[in-house]
Amino acid sequence: MRTIKREVILMKVLLVNGSPKEHGCTYTALREVEKTLNAHKVGTELLYLGRKPVAGCIDCSSCRKTGKCVFDDPVNDIIARIDTIDALVVGSPVYYSGPSGQVTAFLDRLFYAAGERRMKGKLGAAIVSCRRGGATAAFDRLNKYFSISSMPIVTSQYWNQVHGVTPEDVMRDEEGLQTMRTLAENMAWLLGCIEAGRKEGVPAPRYEPRVMTNFIR
């Protein structure tokens, strides 16, 4: 796994490339988002998950005691820095109408170990790339991580998807690329609103103690 750090100017967005192809279609879409964020003086970091297997969550609950995952890989690096990250953009190719195994394994462990306490209030957005179909199903799957963690989901003018087999194809998907830029515009604006609210002393939401109901008879 590799990270490419950009200059952090105001707030910081972590962009996760969940494709095994480092500079493929997903990367091309993420870069379109990144360029617009940087134009608004928003700092970015691009995390490439790589081609090696990413361990899935084994429900050992070790993270509940230690605050980090039992598997010591980049998940723990992000957990250690999660409080410095203001938003996440998660990108994935579409495989059988779903995200890649690497990115779901990574997110399962990141969100479980970090917990809602550390994820809440951050902005979240998902983008997907596909040849033809399955984009909305994969898009919906990725958004579930944000919607269960009190994270506002940033939208665009269309579902966040690009189409093509190669990066060159994606560069010809004018609507898809515009969707990426609009997503970044909305994210930059919302980050600015959050920062302005903090400076004006607008309080964060107050949550009730968590209630857990198990469905038993």
C-alpha contacts under 8 A as a table, 3 or more apart, distances in Angstrom:
res1	aa1	res2	aa2	distance
1	M	47	L	7.27
1	M	48	Y	5.48
1	M	49	L	4.54
1	M	50	G	4.77
1	M	74	P	7.14
2	R	47	L	5.84
2	R	48	Y	5.10
2	R	49	L	6.70
2	R	50	G	7.17
3	T	45	E	6.77
3	T	46	L	5.47
3	T	47	L	4.32
3	T	48	Y	6.04
4	I	45	E	5.69
4	I	46	L	5.03
4	I	47	L	6.46
5	K	44	T	6.59
5	K	45	E	4.47
5	K	46	L	6.43
6	R	43	G	6.13
6	R	44	T	5.31
6	R	45	E	5.66
7	E	43	G	5.51
7	E	44	T	7.02
8	V	11	M	6.68
8	V	12	K	6.18
8	V	41	K	7.96
8	V	42	V	6.66
8	V	43	G	3.81
8	V	44	T	6.56
9	I	12	K	7.85
9	I	41	K	5.72
9	I	42	V	5.89
9	I	43	G	5.38
10	L	41	K	6.37
10	L	42	V	5.53
10	L	43	G	6.47
11	M	42	V	5.41
11	M	43	G	5.79
11	M	85	I	7.63
11	M	86	D	6.33
11	M	191	L	7.23
12	K	42	V	6.09
12	K	43	G	4.57
12	K	44	T	5.41
12	K	45	E	7.57
12	K	84	T	7.25
12	K	85	I	5.32
12	K	86	D	5.40
12	K	87	A	6.74
13	V	42	V	7.37
13	V	43	G	6.26
13	V	44	T	4.77
13	V	45	E	6.41
13	V	85	I	6.02
13	V	86	D	5.83
13	V	87	A	4.71
13	V	88	L	5.65
13	V	89	V	7.24
14	L	44	T	5.85
14	L	45	E	4.97
14	L	46	L	6.12
14	L	47	L	7.20
14	L	85	I	6.64
14	L	86	D	7.97
14	L	87	A	6.29
14	L	88	L	4.90
14	L	89	V	6.25
15	L	30	L	6.97
15	L	34	E	7.97
15	L	44	T	7.12
15	L	45	E	6.02
15	L	46	L	4.77
15	L	47	L	6.06
15	L	88	L	5.92
15	L	89	V	4.70
15	L	90	V	5.88
15	L	91	G	7.44
16	V	46	L	6.00
16	V	47	L	4.83
16	V	48	Y	6.19
16	V	49	L	7.42
16	V	88	L	7.56
16	V	89	V	6.24
16	V	90	V	4.79
16	V	91	G	5.85
17	N	22	E	7.51
17	N	26	T	6.66
17	N	27	Y	6.24
17	N	30	L	7.53
17	N	46	L	7.17
17	N	47	L	5.93
17	N	48	Y	4.82
17	N	49	L	6.29
17	N	90	V	6.64
17	N	91	G	5.22
17	N	92	S	6.46
17	N	103	V	7.95
18	G	26	T	7.74
18	G	48	Y	6.71
18	G	49	L	5.84
18	G	50	G	7.85
18	G	90	V	7.25
18	G	91	G	5.66
18	G	92	S	4.74
18	G	93	P	7.29
18	G	100	S	6.56
18	G	102	Q	6.25
18	G	103	V	4.74
19	S	22	E	6.69
19	S	24	G	7.65
19	S	26	T	6.46
19	S	27	Y	7.84
19	S	48	Y	7.81
19	S	49	L	7.37
19	S	50	G	7.49
19	S	91	G	7.57
19	S	92	S	5.48
19	S	93	P	5.87
19	S	100	S	6.74
19	S	102	Q	7.66
19	S	103	V	7.67
20	P	49	L	7.34
20	P	50	G	5.56
20	P	51	R	4.90
21	K	24	G	5.18
21	K	50	G	7.61
21	K	51	R	7.66
22	E	27	Y	6.66
22	E	48	Y	6.56
22	E	50	G	6.97
23	H	26	T	7.58
23	H	27	Y	5.24
23	H	28	T	6.84
23	H	167	P	7.85
24	G	27	Y	5.39
24	G	28	T	6.28
24	G	166	T	6.53
24	G	167	P	5.53
25	C	28	T	5.02
25	C	29	A	6.40
25	C	93	P	7.64
25	C	129	S	6.29
25	C	162	V	7.95
25	C	164	G	7.13
25	C	165	V	7.22
25	C	166	T	5.90
25	C	167	P	4.68
25	C	170	V	6.31
26	T	29	A	5.23
26	T	30	L	6.22
26	T	91	G	6.03
26	T	92	S	5.96
26	T	93	P	6.12
26	T	127	I	7.95
26	T	128	V	6.75
26	T	129	S	5.67
27	Y	30	L	4.99
27	Y	31	R	6.03
27	Y	91	G	7.79
28	T	31	R	5.22
28	T	32	E	6.47
28	T	167	P	6.11
28	T	170	V	7.20
28	T	171	M	7.76
29	A	32	E	5.21
29	A	33	V	6.61
29	A	127	I	7.74
29	A	129	S	7.77
29	A	162	V	6.96
29	A	170	V	7.61
29	A	177	L	6.81
29	A	180	M	6.64
30	L	33	V	5.11
30	L	34	E	6.10
30	L	91	G	6.87
30	L	127	I	7.86
30	L	180	M	7.70
31	R	34	E	4.77
31	R	35	K	6.02
32	E	35	K	5.38
32	E	36	T	6.66
32	E	177	L	6.72
32	E	180	M	6.12
32	E	181	R	6.32
33	V	36	T	5.50
33	V	37	L	6.33
33	V	180	M	5.28
33	V	181	R	5.49
33	V	183	L	7.11
33	V	184	A	5.24
34	E	37	L	5.06
34	E	38	N	6.07
34	E	44	T	6.81
34	E	184	A	7.38
35	K	38	N	5.18
35	K	39	A	6.20
36	T	39	A	5.00
36	T	40	H	6.59
36	T	181	R	6.04
36	T	184	A	5.87
36	T	185	E	6.82
37	L	40	H	5.21
37	L	41	K	6.62
37	L	42	V	5.23
37	L	43	G	7.31
37	L	44	T	7.61
37	L	184	A	5.66
37	L	185	E	7.06
37	L	187	M	7.90
37	L	188	A	6.17
38	N	41	K	4.90
38	N	42	V	5.04
38	N	43	G	6.17
38	N	44	T	7.22
39	A	42	V	7.34
40	H	188	A	6.64
42	V	188	A	6.91
49	L	102	Q	7.13
49	L	103	V	7.46
53	P	102	Q	6.78
54	V	102	Q	5.51
54	V	105	A	6.22
54	V	106	F	6.58
55	A	71	F	7.36
55	A	105	A	6.29
55	A	106	F	7.50
56	G	105	A	4.60
56	G	106	F	7.08
56	G	108	D	7.10
56	G	109	R	6.81
57	C	60	C	7.93
57	C	105	A	6.86
57	C	108	D	6.33
57	C	109	R	5.40
60	C	63	C	7.94
61	S	64	R	5.41
61	S	65	K	7.42
62	S	65	K	5.53
62	S	66	T	6.30
62	S	67	G	7.91
62	S	68	K	7.63
62	S	69	C	6.81
62	S	70	V	6.29
63	C	66	T	5.01
63	C	67	G	4.70
63	C	68	K	4.75
63	C	69	C	5.11
63	C	70	V	6.82
63	C	113	A	5.27
64	R	67	G	5.80
64	R	68	K	7.83
64	R	113	A	6.99
66	T	69	C	7.85
67	G	113	A	6.43
67	G	114	A	7.02
68	K	76	N	5.83
68	K	79	I	6.91
68	K	113	A	5.88
68	K	114	A	7.40
69	C	72	D	6.52
69	C	75	V	7.32
69	C	76	N	6.21
69	C	109	R	7.03
69	C	110	L	7.98
69	C	113	A	6.03
71	F	76	N	7.99
72	D	75	V	7.31
72	D	76	N	6.09
73	D	76	N	5.85
73	D	77	D	7.02
74	P	77	D	4.75
74	P	78	I	6.25
75	V	78	I	5.33
75	V	79	I	6.22
75	V	106	F	6.64
75	V	109	R	7.12
75	V	110	L	5.76
76	N	79	I	4.89
76	N	80	A	6.08
76	N	110	L	7.79
77	D	80	A	5.25
77	D	81	R	6.59
78	I	81	R	5.13
78	I	82	I	5.60
78	I	110	L	7.88
79	I	82	I	4.97
79	I	110	L	6.90
79	I	113	A	7.75
79	I	114	A	6.11
80	A	83	D	7.79
81	R	84	T	5.59
81	R	85	I	7.00
82	I	85	I	5.25
82	I	118	R	7.35
82	I	119	M	7.82
83	D	86	D	7.59
83	D	118	R	7.02
85	I	88	L	7.68
85	I	122	K	7.76
86	D	122	K	5.19
86	D	123	L	6.58
86	D	191	L	7.77
87	A	122	K	5.05
87	A	123	L	4.37
87	A	124	G	5.66
88	L	122	K	7.49
88	L	123	L	6.29
88	L	124	G	4.91
88	L	125	A	6.30
89	V	124	G	5.97
89	V	125	A	4.75
89	V	126	A	5.56
89	V	127	I	7.28
90	V	124	G	7.96
90	V	125	A	6.35
90	V	126	A	4.77
90	V	127	I	6.20
90	V	142	L	7.62
91	G	126	A	5.83
91	G	127	I	4.72
91	G	128	V	5.57
91	G	129	S	7.90
92	S	99	P	5.57
92	S	100	S	6.17
92	S	103	V	7.06
92	S	127	I	6.61
92	S	128	V	4.98
92	S	129	S	6.46
93	P	99	P	6.05
93	P	100	S	6.33
93	P	128	V	5.47
93	P	129	S	4.73
93	P	130	C	5.88
94	V	97	S	5.68
94	V	98	G	5.34
94	V	99	P	5.20
94	V	100	S	6.71
94	V	128	V	6.54
94	V	129	S	6.10
94	V	130	C	5.26
94	V	134	G	6.52
94	V	135	A	6.27
94	V	138	A	6.29
95	Y	98	G	5.20
95	Y	99	P	5.97
95	Y	100	S	6.15
95	Y	134	G	7.95
96	Y	134	G	7.02
97	S	133	G	7.24
97	S	134	G	4.02
97	S	135	A	6.46
97	S	136	T	7.96
97	S	137	A	5.71
97	S	138	A	5.62
98	G	134	G	6.98
98	G	135	A	7.68
98	G	137	A	6.20
98	G	138	A	4.10
98	G	139	F	7.85
98	G	141	R	7.10
99	P	103	V	6.96
99	P	104	T	6.82
99	P	128	V	7.81
99	P	138	A	5.19
99	P	139	F	7.80
99	P	141	R	7.42
99	P	142	L	7.34
100	S	103	V	5.56
100	S	104	T	6.50
101	G	104	T	5.35
101	G	105	A	6.03
102	Q	105	A	5.36
102	Q	106	F	6.15
103	V	106	F	5.01
103	V	107	L	6.05
104	T	107	L	5.06
104	T	108	D	5.87
104	T	142	L	7.91
105	A	108	D	5.18
105	A	109	R	6.44
106	F	109	R	5.56
106	F	110	L	6.09
107	L	110	L	4.90
107	L	111	F	5.81
107	L	145	Y	7.58
108	D	111	F	5.65
108	D	112	Y	6.04
109	R	112	Y	5.15
109	R	113	A	5.81
110	L	113	A	5.40
110	L	114	A	5.84
111	F	114	A	5.25
111	F	115	G	5.46
111	F	116	E	7.40
111	F	119	M	7.52
111	F	145	Y	7.22
112	Y	115	G	5.16
114	A	117	R	7.38
114	A	118	R	5.81
114	A	119	M	6.83
115	G	118	R	5.85
115	G	119	M	6.38
115	G	149	S	7.59
116	E	119	M	4.93
116	E	120	K	5.43
116	E	148	I	7.87
116	E	149	S	4.81
116	E	150	S	6.95
117	R	120	K	5.97
119	M	122	K	6.03
119	M	149	S	6.21
119	M	150	S	7.44
119	M	151	M	6.92
120	K	149	S	5.57
120	K	150	S	4.71
120	K	151	M	5.12
121	G	150	S	6.25
121	G	151	M	5.09
121	G	152	P	6.73
122	K	151	M	5.34
122	K	152	P	6.84
123	L	151	M	5.53
123	L	152	P	5.12
123	L	153	I	5.93
123	L	154	V	6.66
123	L	187	M	7.62
123	L	191	L	7.93
124	G	143	N	7.85
124	G	146	F	5.93
124	G	151	M	6.17
124	G	152	P	6.21
124	G	153	I	4.87
124	G	154	V	6.07
125	A	143	N	7.03
125	A	146	F	7.92
125	A	153	I	5.68
125	A	154	V	5.38
125	A	155	T	7.15
126	A	139	F	6.30
126	A	142	L	6.09
126	A	143	N	6.25
126	A	160	N	6.80
127	I	139	F	6.57
127	I	160	N	4.86
127	I	161	Q	5.63
128	V	135	A	6.24
128	V	138	A	7.03
128	V	139	F	6.22
128	V	160	N	6.49
128	V	161	Q	4.86
128	V	162	V	6.57
129	S	135	A	6.91
129	S	161	Q	5.53
129	S	162	V	4.84
129	S	163	H	5.64
129	S	164	G	7.34
130	C	133	G	6.53
130	C	134	G	7.32
130	C	135	A	6.25
130	C	161	Q	7.62
130	C	162	V	6.60
130	C	163	H	5.07
130	C	164	G	6.17
130	C	165	V	7.30
131	R	163	H	5.33
131	R	164	G	4.75
131	R	165	V	5.40
132	R	135	A	7.92
132	R	163	H	6.49
132	R	164	G	7.46
134	G	137	A	5.55
134	G	138	A	6.44
135	A	138	A	5.30
135	A	139	F	5.98
135	A	161	Q	6.61
136	T	139	F	4.84
136	T	140	D	6.00
136	T	159	W	7.22
137	A	140	D	5.18
137	A	141	R	6.33
138	A	141	R	5.11
138	A	142	L	6.45
139	F	142	L	5.41
139	F	143	N	6.38
139	F	159	W	7.82
139	F	160	N	7.47
140	D	143	N	5.19
140	D	144	K	6.56
141	R	144	K	5.49
141	R	145	Y	7.79
142	L	145	Y	6.01
142	L	146	F	7.78
143	N	146	F	5.42
143	N	147	S	6.33
143	N	153	I	7.59
144	K	147	S	5.13
144	K	148	I	6.21
145	Y	148	I	5.70
145	Y	149	S	6.61
146	F	149	S	5.25
146	F	150	S	6.73
146	F	151	M	5.11
146	F	152	P	7.20
146	F	153	I	6.71
147	S	150	S	6.04
147	S	151	M	6.10
147	S	152	P	7.42
147	S	153	I	7.32
148	I	151	M	7.65
154	V	183	L	6.90
154	V	186	N	6.82
154	V	187	M	6.16
155	T	158	Y	7.81
155	T	159	W	7.60
155	T	160	N	7.71
155	T	183	L	5.97
155	T	186	N	7.25
156	S	159	W	6.72
156	S	160	N	6.76
156	S	179	T	6.01
156	S	180	M	7.51
156	S	182	T	5.55
156	S	183	L	4.56
156	S	186	N	7.12
157	Q	179	T	5.94
157	Q	182	T	6.65
157	Q	183	L	7.58
158	Y	179	T	6.24
159	W	179	T	7.72
160	N	176	G	7.45
160	N	179	T	6.28
160	N	180	M	6.66
160	N	183	L	7.71
161	Q	176	G	5.99
161	Q	179	T	7.59
161	Q	180	M	7.94
162	V	170	V	6.27
162	V	173	D	6.71
162	V	176	G	4.63
162	V	177	L	6.93
163	H	169	D	7.23
163	H	170	V	5.78
163	H	173	D	6.54
163	H	176	G	7.17
164	G	167	P	7.13
164	G	168	E	7.87
164	G	169	D	4.71
164	G	170	V	5.14
164	G	173	D	7.70
165	V	169	D	6.24
165	V	170	V	7.66
166	T	169	D	5.14
166	T	170	V	6.57
167	P	170	V	5.00
167	P	171	M	6.26
168	E	171	M	5.10
168	E	172	R	6.64
169	D	172	R	5.24
169	D	173	D	6.64
170	V	173	D	5.01
170	V	176	G	7.65
170	V	177	L	7.63
171	M	174	E	6.98
171	M	177	L	7.21
173	D	176	G	5.28
173	D	177	L	6.24
174	E	177	L	5.25
174	E	178	Q	6.13
175	E	178	Q	5.04
175	E	179	T	6.08
176	G	179	T	5.00
176	G	180	M	6.45
177	L	180	M	5.04
177	L	181	R	6.39
178	Q	181	R	5.02
178	Q	182	T	6.08
179	T	182	T	5.12
179	T	183	L	6.10
180	M	183	L	5.08
180	M	184	A	6.33
181	R	184	A	5.06
181	R	185	E	6.16
182	T	185	E	4.92
182	T	186	N	6.19
183	L	186	N	5.22
183	L	187	M	6.16
184	A	187	M	4.96
184	A	188	A	5.99
185	E	188	A	5.24
185	E	189	W	6.19
186	N	189	W	5.14
186	N	190	L	6.14
187	M	190	L	5.14
187	M	191	L	6.04
188	A	191	L	5.14
188	A	192	G	6.19
189	W	192	G	5.06
189	W	193	C	6.25
190	L	193	C	4.90
190	L	194	I	6.17
191	L	194	I	5.11
191	L	195	E	6.19
192	G	195	E	5.08
192	G	196	A	6.08
193	C	196	A	5.08
193	C	197	G	6.06
194	I	197	G	5.03
194	I	198	R	6.27
195	E	198	R	5.16
195	E	199	K	6.38
196	A	199	K	5.14
196	A	200	E	6.26
197	G	200	E	5.06
197	G	201	G	6.14
197	G	202	V	5.06
198	R	201	G	5.05
198	R	202	V	5.67
198	R	203	P	7.49
199	K	202	V	7.66
